[in-house]
Amino acid sequence: MPNKALVFNVIGIVLQYSLLILIYYFLYRVIKTISKDLKISRQSVVLGQKKNNSASYYQGKLLVVDSGHIKLAQTIFILGETITIGRNEHNDIIIDDVFVSYEHANINRNKQGYWLIDLNSTNKTYLNSQPVAEGVLLQNGDIIKIGAVTFSFEGGGVLC
């Protein structure tokens, strides 16, 4: 009989330590995932931003006015040199909508400002309710519609 009690005590101790190790492992994975998500969020604050800029610019922004039924990663997108918009996961702004092409549009910055370019998308990119046929220089307050998502463009000029 004492041998059975000893075996049960050993098994109980092993199970207790195993549970403790599993709890610590779970907490480690949770903290690692949260820190990874925070790191990605900090990196994506300025989309498409190159590290060595020769000229200083005001940062342009895209503000989400209406996302319809689409869930976006953010409601404000700070623009860098080149921003890609589309359904593909490799785009800077991903819009998971069947009416959005995989590579739908670009926003590029040059000396004049930010240019919106439709990439021959099936359902077109709209700027102030007009389809974009070729590159268009964006003005403060312009409304951009891609699929079910509507953005408002803010800022983006050369610093004096």
GUBASE-697463 format. One line per 4 residues: number of its first residue (from 1); for each residue y, x, z of N, C-alpha, C, CB. Coordinates in steps of 0.05 Angstrom, whole numbers, always signed. Last residue first. Glycine has a CB too. Layout:
NUM = Y X Z Y X Z Y X Z Y X Z | ...;
//
This chain:
160 = +1493 +178 -933 +1516 +193 -941 +1519 +219 -927 +1541 +177 -938 | +1427 +161 -954 +1446 +167 -932 +1469 +183 -943 +1432 +183 -910 | +1409 +112 -1001 +1412 +140 -995 +1433 +144 -972 +1421 +155 -1020 | +1372 +54 -977 +1392 +67 -994 +1394 +97 -986 +1419 +54 -991;
156 = +1343 +6 -951 +1333 +26 -969 +1354 +37 -987 +1312 +15 -986 | +1339 -64 -934 +1350 -37 -933 +1341 -20 -956 +1343 -25 -909 | +1284 -107 -938 +1308 -99 -923 +1314 -70 -928 +1304 -104 -893 | +1251 -162 -969 +1258 -133 -970 +1284 -128 -955 +1260 -123 -999;
152 = +1203 -206 -946 +1232 -202 -950 +1237 -172 -949 +1249 -218 -928 | +1144 -235 -974 +1158 -214 -960 +1187 -216 -965 +1147 -186 -968 | +1090 -279 -972 +1118 -276 -980 +1131 -255 -962 +1133 -303 -978 | +1025 -291 -996 +1042 -277 -977 +1070 -273 -989 +1030 -249 -970;
148 = +989 -310 -1032 +999 -329 -1012 +1020 -317 -993 +977 -341 -996 | +1009 -267 -1083 +988 -286 -1073 +1001 -306 -1055 +965 -271 -1059 | +1069 -244 -1066 +1044 -234 -1077 +1022 -252 -1066 +1040 -204 -1070 | +1137 -245 -1072 +1114 -262 -1067 +1090 -250 -1081 +1119 -292 -1076;
144 = +1197 -224 -1042 +1174 -216 -1059 +1150 -233 -1051 +1167 -185 -1055 | +1265 -230 -1041 +1240 -243 -1033 +1218 -236 -1053 +1244 -274 -1031 | +1318 -187 -1020 +1301 -197 -1041 +1275 -209 -1029 +1294 -175 -1061 | +1349 -163 -980 +1345 -193 -979 +1328 -204 -1001 +1372 -206 -981;
140 = +1374 -112 -1020 +1371 -122 -993 +1369 -152 -993 +1395 -113 -975 | +1337 -103 -1080 +1362 -106 -1066 +1357 -117 -1038 +1382 -124 -1082 | +1298 -61 -1122 +1300 -81 -1101 +1327 -80 -1087 +1278 -76 -1080 | +1291 -56 -1190 +1304 -44 -1167 +1308 -66 -1146 +1331 -31 -1175;
136 = +1230 -65 -1223 +1256 -77 -1215 +1266 -63 -1190 +1252 -108 -1211 | +1188 -53 -1279 +1199 -43 -1254 +1227 -55 -1248 +1201 -13 -1254 | +1171 -116 -1311 +1173 -87 -1310 +1185 -79 -1284 +1189 -76 -1334 | +1162 -168 -1295 +1150 -159 -1320 +1150 -129 -1321 +1166 -171 -1344;
132 = +1153 -211 -1243 +1162 -184 -1249 +1147 -174 -1274 +1157 -165 -1224 | +1175 -279 -1244 +1154 -260 -1247 +1165 -232 -1254 +1134 -269 -1268 | +1219 -304 -1193 +1216 -296 -1221 +1193 -276 -1224 +1242 -285 -1233 | +1228 -313 -1139 +1216 -334 -1155 +1213 -328 -1185 +1232 -360 -1151;
128 = +1243 -261 -1122 +1262 -283 -1122 +1254 -305 -1141 +1290 -272 -1129 | +1190 -237 -1156 +1214 -228 -1142 +1235 -249 -1144 +1224 -200 -1153 | +1120 -238 -1157 +1145 -252 -1161 +1167 -240 -1144 +1141 -282 -1154 | +1066 -215 -1196 +1083 -210 -1172 +1109 -224 -1177 +1087 -179 -1167;
124 = +1006 -245 -1224 +1034 -236 -1224 +1046 -231 -1196 +1051 -256 -1238 | +952 -253 -1229 +969 -275 -1219 +998 -268 -1215 +958 -287 -1194 | +933 -203 -1248 +925 -229 -1261 +945 -251 -1254 +897 -237 -1253 | +977 -147 -1257 +960 -165 -1240 +955 -191 -1255 +973 -170 -1213;
120 = +1002 -101 -1275 +988 -118 -1294 +968 -136 -1279 +973 -102 -1315 | +1028 -84 -1226 +1007 -68 -1240 +989 -85 -1258 +990 -53 -1219 | +1097 -88 -1218 +1072 -103 -1220 +1052 -86 -1236 +1077 -131 -1233 | +1140 -53 -1176 +1126 -52 -1202 +1100 -69 -1200 +1119 -23 -1210;
116 = +1202 -43 -1148 +1178 -60 -1147 +1166 -60 -1175 +1184 -89 -1137 | +1236 +11 -1120 +1229 -3 -1145 +1202 -18 -1141 +1227 +16 -1169 | +1289 +31 -1079 +1261 +23 -1081 +1257 +5 -1105 +1253 +7 -1055 | +1337 +79 -1104 +1327 +61 -1084 +1298 +55 -1087 +1343 +35 -1084;
112 = +1355 +121 -1135 +1369 +96 -1136 +1361 +76 -1114 +1364 +83 -1163 | +1318 +162 -1125 +1346 +166 -1117 +1362 +140 -1117 +1359 +186 -1135 | +1260 +124 -1106 +1272 +146 -1119 +1301 +147 -1111 +1269 +144 -1150 | +1199 +95 -1085 +1226 +102 -1078 +1235 +126 -1095 +1229 +109 -1048;
108 = +1159 +39 -1104 +1164 +68 -1105 +1194 +73 -1098 +1158 +79 -1133 | +1108 -4 -1094 +1137 -1 -1089 +1141 +29 -1086 +1146 -16 -1062 | +1061 -39 -1136 +1071 -14 -1123 +1100 -18 -1115 +1067 +11 -1141 | +1007 -87 -1139 +1035 -78 -1143 +1040 -52 -1128 +1055 -100 -1134;
104 = +949 -92 -1141 +967 -113 -1150 +995 -102 -1157 +969 -134 -1130 | +888 -79 -1144 +912 -62 -1144 +933 -78 -1157 +907 -34 -1160 | +860 -127 -1141 +852 -105 -1124 +874 -84 -1122 +826 -92 -1134 | +904 -184 -1139 +887 -165 -1153 +881 -142 -1134 +901 -154 -1178;
100 = +903 -245 -1106 +915 -219 -1107 +895 -200 -1120 +922 -209 -1078 | +876 -292 -1100 +898 -292 -1120 +912 -265 -1122 +918 -314 -1113 | +843 -284 -1057 +831 -285 -1083 +852 -284 -1106 +813 -309 -1086 | +864 -238 -1008 +869 -265 -1020 +857 -264 -1049 +900 -272 -1021;
96 = +882 -196 -967 +855 -206 -973 +857 -235 -983 +837 -204 -948 | +922 -146 -977 +924 -175 -976 +898 -186 -985 +949 -186 -993 | +944 -87 -948 +920 -102 -958 +924 -131 -954 +894 -92 -944 | +983 -35 -962 +985 -62 -952 +962 -78 -965 +1013 -75 -958;
92 = +958 +10 -984 +974 +13 -959 +978 -15 -946 +1001 +26 -965 | +890 +6 -1007 +918 +1 -1010 +932 +5 -983 +924 -27 -1021 | +836 +8 -1000 +850 +34 -1002 +880 +30 -1006 +839 +50 -1025 | +814 -43 -1002 +819 -31 -976 +833 -4 -976 +793 -28 -962;
88 = +845 -86 -1049 +828 -64 -1044 +835 -51 -1017 +830 -43 -1066 | +886 -122 -1058 +863 -132 -1042 +844 -109 -1034 +848 -152 -1058 | +952 -93 -1051 +930 -106 -1065 +908 -114 -1046 +920 -88 -1086 | +1000 -43 -1059 +995 -69 -1048 +972 -81 -1064 +1020 -88 -1048;
84 = +1025 +20 -1041 +1008 +5 -1058 +1001 -21 -1044 +982 +20 -1066 | +1084 +58 -1040 +1068 +38 -1026 +1051 +23 -1046 +1085 +19 -1009 | +1116 +119 -1034 +1100 +101 -1052 +1083 +84 -1035 +1083 +118 -1072 | +1150 +136 -991 +1155 +143 -1019 +1142 +124 -1038 +1144 +172 -1024;
80 = +1152 +80 -946 +1156 +109 -951 +1161 +114 -980 +1130 +125 -941 | +1171 +25 -906 +1164 +36 -932 +1170 +66 -932 +1179 +23 -954 | +1141 -12 -855 +1161 +8 -861 +1153 +23 -886 +1165 +28 -837 | +1128 -78 -848 +1118 -54 -860 +1141 -36 -867 +1101 -61 -886;
76 = +1114 -127 -801 +1135 -110 -812 +1122 -85 -822 +1157 -103 -790 | +1068 -149 -785 +1088 -168 -796 +1112 -153 -807 +1097 -188 -775 | +1001 -125 -800 +1027 -124 -787 +1045 -145 -798 +1040 -95 -791 | +954 -140 -825 +953 -121 -803 +978 -120 -787 +947 -93 -814;
72 = +948 -211 -838 +956 -184 -845 +956 -166 -820 +985 -185 -857 | +911 -264 -861 +917 -248 -836 +923 -220 -845 +892 -249 -816 | +931 -322 -897 +922 -294 -897 +930 -280 -871 +935 -279 -922 | +952 -371 -904 +926 -370 -890 +916 -341 -887 +906 -387 -903;
68 = +1018 -350 -903 +999 -372 -910 +975 -371 -892 +991 -370 -939 | +1055 -315 -887 +1030 -303 -896 +1009 -325 -903 +1018 -286 -874 | +1123 -307 -896 +1102 -327 -894 +1076 -314 -904 +1109 -352 -912 | +1151 -260 -887 +1164 -285 -883 +1144 -307 -879 +1183 -292 -906;
64 = +1145 -196 -865 +1129 -219 -873 +1143 -244 -866 +1100 -218 -860 | +1187 -147 -891 +1183 -166 -869 +1166 -189 -879 +1209 -175 -856 | +1189 -82 -909 +1180 -108 -918 +1174 -125 -894 +1155 -106 -937 | +1243 -35 -911 +1222 -50 -896 +1214 -75 -912 +1233 -59 -868;
60 = +1266 +32 -921 +1263 +4 -929 +1241 -9 -913 +1258 +2 -959 | +1304 +78 -885 +1277 +67 -890 +1279 +38 -899 +1260 +70 -864 | +1352 +116 -918 +1347 +95 -899 +1319 +85 -905 +1368 +71 -901 | +1337 +185 -931 +1340 +157 -939 +1339 +139 -915 +1318 +149 -959;
56 = +1350 +251 -950 +1348 +232 -928 +1354 +204 -938 +1367 +240 -905 | +1309 +294 -991 +1333 +278 -987 +1329 +259 -963 +1342 +262 -1012 | +1260 +318 -987 +1283 +335 -993 +1309 +320 -988 +1282 +345 -1021 | +1209 +312 -940 +1228 +298 -956 +1252 +316 -961 +1237 +271 -943;
52 = +1148 +324 -924 +1171 +341 -931 +1189 +325 -950 +1163 +368 -943 | +1110 +284 -916 +1120 +298 -893 +1145 +314 -899 +1099 +317 -883 | +1115 +218 -942 +1108 +246 -946 +1122 +261 -923 +1116 +256 -974 | +1091 +154 -928 +1112 +173 -922 +1102 +202 -926 +1124 +170 -893;
48 = +1057 +111 -933 +1063 +127 -956 +1084 +148 -952 +1071 +109 -978 | +1084 +77 -878 +1064 +77 -899 +1074 +94 -923 +1058 +49 -909 | +1093 +88 -816 +1108 +94 -840 +1088 +97 -862 +1126 +119 -836 | +1050 +69 -785 +1077 +58 -781 +1094 +63 -805 +1090 +70 -756;
44 = +1000 +91 -787 +1007 +72 -808 +1035 +60 -804 +987 +50 -809 | +996 +124 -743 +997 +136 -769 +1006 +117 -791 +969 +147 -777 | +994 +86 -702 +1016 +105 -703 +1019 +118 -730 +1014 +126 -681 | +945 +62 -714 +970 +46 -714 +994 +64 -716 +972 +29 -689;
40 = +909 +104 -707 +912 +93 -734 +938 +77 -735 +888 +75 -741 | +915 +110 -651 +922 +132 -669 +926 +122 -697 +899 +153 -668 | +896 +61 -634 +924 +68 -628 +932 +91 -647 +927 +76 -599 | +842 +65 -650 +859 +44 -661 +889 +50 -657 +852 +17 -648;
36 = +826 +108 -617 +825 +111 -646 +843 +90 -659 +796 +108 -656 | +832 +86 -566 +849 +109 -574 +849 +113 -604 +839 +134 -559 | +793 +45 -570 +821 +38 -566 +839 +61 -574 +826 +30 -537 | +746 +76 -576 +754 +58 -597 +784 +50 -594 +737 +32 -595;
32 = +746 +104 -527 +747 +119 -552 +756 +101 -575 +719 +131 -559 | +741 +62 -491 +765 +79 -490 +768 +94 -516 +764 +98 -466 | +690 +43 -506 +713 +26 -507 +739 +42 -508 +713 +7 -482 | +657 +88 -496 +660 +78 -524 +684 +59 -526 +634 +62 -532;
28 = +664 +93 -440 +671 +115 -457 +676 +105 -486 +649 +137 -457 | +641 +44 -423 +669 +49 -418 +679 +72 -436 +674 +56 -389 | +587 +54 -439 +602 +32 -450 +632 +36 -447 +593 +5 -437 | +575 +97 -405 +575 +101 -435 +590 +79 -448 +545 +101 -445;
24 = +579 +73 -355 +597 +94 -362 +598 +99 -392 +589 +120 -347 | +536 +36 -361 +563 +26 -356 +583 +48 -364 +566 +18 -327 | +492 +71 -367 +500 +53 -389 +528 +42 -386 +480 +30 -390 | +492 +96 -317 +497 +112 -341 +505 +94 -364 +472 +128 -348;
20 = +479 +51 -285 +504 +65 -281 +511 +82 -305 +502 +83 -256 | +428 +40 -305 +449 +20 -308 +476 +33 -305 +445 -3 -287 | +402 +87 -288 +403 +80 -316 +426 +60 -322 +376 +69 -326 | +406 +81 -232 +420 +103 -246 +422 +99 -276 +406 +130 -240;
16 = +373 +36 -227 +400 +35 -217 +417 +57 -231 +401 +39 -187 | +324 +54 -247 +338 +32 -261 +367 +31 -252 +324 +6 -254 | +312 +94 -209 +315 +101 -237 +330 +79 -252 +287 +106 -250 | +306 +61 -163 +327 +82 -164 +333 +90 -193 +319 +107 -147;
12 = +262 +30 -178 +288 +17 -171 +311 +37 -173 +287 +5 -144 | +223 +69 -182 +230 +53 -206 +257 +40 -202 +209 +32 -213 | +221 +85 -129 +228 +105 -150 +237 +90 -175 +204 +123 -156 | +204 +37 -104 +229 +49 -97 +239 +69 -118 +226 +64 -70;
8 = +153 +30 -129 +174 +10 -133 +202 +21 -125 +169 -15 -117 | +127 +75 -108 +131 +72 -137 +153 +53 -143 +104 +63 -150 | +128 +62 -53 +141 +87 -63 +147 +85 -92 +124 +111 -56 | +96 +17 -53 +124 +15 -44 +140 +39 -54 +126 +13 -14;
4 = +48 +39 -70 +61 +18 -86 +90 +16 -79 +47 -9 -83 | +36 +72 -27 +40 +84 -53 +55 +64 -72 +13 +92 -65 | +27 +38 +16 +51 +54 +16 +57 +67 -11 +50 +76 +37 | -24 +16 +0 +0 +0 +0 +25 +17 +0 +0 -18 +23;
//
